[in-house]
Amino acid sequence: MKSAYVRAMDWLYVACIATAGVGIVAMTLVIPYGVFMRYVLNSAVPWPEPMSVLMMVVFTFIGAAACYRAGAHIAVALLTDRLTPGPARAVGFAVDLLMAVLSLLILIYGVELVTLTMNQVIAEFPFLPVGVAYLPVPAGAAITLLFILERVWIGSPAKDSIVHREPTPIN
């Protein structure tokens, strides 16, 4: 059961990284396009700025979940590095518990935000409900909760996990 859950979390982690990567690449391409259209061709288009904001929401919330699993999130280890293993584990568990509470709150209020804004549209994208634009908020929180469950139940990803592998060089 545990190994199946870890495999599922590995696949979810890769999906998060891919989604966040697509979001940041799209944002990186859209912003220069908007600048080029506005200042070089003197023909401003209205959609690059709101699209880049939407992509930022995607890579922030989905990427943050992946960062949590990889242990790449912002952490102050000054205190925990000086603790003996027992108290350090207790502090780590408290951090995971607080992260779970925070993620649960973000999930609950994120779903409420999505629900309340589903009948509104973004002016530049009249086909896109605002609620869809906010979906990465509760989705990222739910994914983070799954990663927290993994850490508390099974432990941090193993050193041979996909989280710690270096990409294969292209020759």
N, C-alpha and C positions, 0 to 999 in steps of 0.2 A: 504493500500500500504506500509506504513512504517513498520507495523508489519511483513509483508511478507519479506521485505528486511532484517529486523533484524534477522528473522529466517534463511534466506539464509546465512547471514553473520555468524551466529552461526555455521551452518553446515560447511561453508568454514573455519572458525576458527578451528573447530575440525579436519578437513582434513589437515590443515596446521600443527597442533600439531602432528597428527599421522605421517605425512610424515617426518617432522623434527625428530621425535622420532625414526622412522625406520632408517633414515639416520645416526643418531648418534650411534644407537645400532650396525648397520652394520659396521660402522667405528671402533667402539670399539672391535668388534669381528675379523675384518680383520687384524688389525695392530698386535695383539699378534700372530695370525696365521703366518704372514710373519716373525716375529721375531723368532718364534719357528722353522719354516722351515729352516731359514737361519743359526741360531746359534746352534740349538740342533741337527737337522738332517743333517746339512751342505748341504742342497739342496734348494737353494733360488728359490722362484717363483717370476716372474716379475710383477704380477698384484696387490698385496695388496696395495702398495703405491699409484699407480694411482687411484685405486678404492676408497681408503680412501679420496683422494683429491676430487673426484667426489661426494662422500657422504657429504663432508664438504661444497661443493657448494650448495647442496640440503638443508642441514639443516641450513645453514647461511641465504640464501635468502628467503626460505619459512618460516623458524622460525622467521626471523626478521619481516615479515608481521604480524605474530601472536603476537609477542611481542608488536608491535605498537598498535594493537587493545586492548590488555590487559593493555596497559600503563606500560609495564615492560621494555621498552627501556631505554637507558641511557638518563637522563635528568638532567639538572642543575636547581634546583628549588630555588636557593638562592634569585634570584631577584623576581620571581613570588610569592613566599611565603610572601613577604613583600608588595605586591601591594594590593590595594583595589579590590573588585570583578570586577568592570568595566574595569580598565586597565589590570587586570589579564586575563579576557576573550579576550581582544584585543590582548594581547601577545600570548595567546593560539591559536587564529585564525591565527595570523601571522606565528606561528610555523606550523600549519596545511597547510597553503598556501605554505610555503617553502618546507615542506615535499612533497606536491603534485607536485611542480615544479621539485624537485629532483627525485621523483619516475617517473614522465613523461620522464625526460631525460634518466634515467636508462632503462625505457621501450623502448624508441626509439632507443637508441644505443645498447641495449641488443638484440633487434630484428635484427638490422644490424649485430651485431656480430654473432648471430646464423645463419643468412643467408649467411654471408661471409665464415663461417667455415663448412658449411653443407657438402661440398665435400671433406673434410679432414677426416682422421681417426686417432684414438688414437692407437699408435703402439702396446700396450698390449691388446687392444680390437679392432681388425681390422673390426669387424662387427658394431661398434658404431661410427657414425659420431661425430666429435668434436662439431658440432652445437647442437646436442642432449644433450651433456654434459653441454652446456651453457644455455639450456632452462630454468633452474630455475632462471636465472638472470631476464629476462623480465617477467617471470611468477610471481615471487615474487614482482616485481614492480607493475604489474597489480593488484595483490591481495591487495597490500598496498594502491593503489589508491581507490579500492573499500572500504577498511576500512576507509580511509580518508573521502570519500564521506559520509559514515555512520556517522562518528563523526561530520562532519560539518552540515549535513542535519538533523540528529536525535539526536545526542549527544553521549556521551560515553556509552558503554554497561551498562545496569541497574545492580544493586547489585545482582539481582536474575538470571542474565545471566549465561550461561555456562562458561563464562570467569572467574567468581568469585566463582564458586562452588568448593568445596573440593571433592576429590575423595571419593567414598564410601569404607570404610574399608572392607577388605576381612576377614571373620571370619572362 
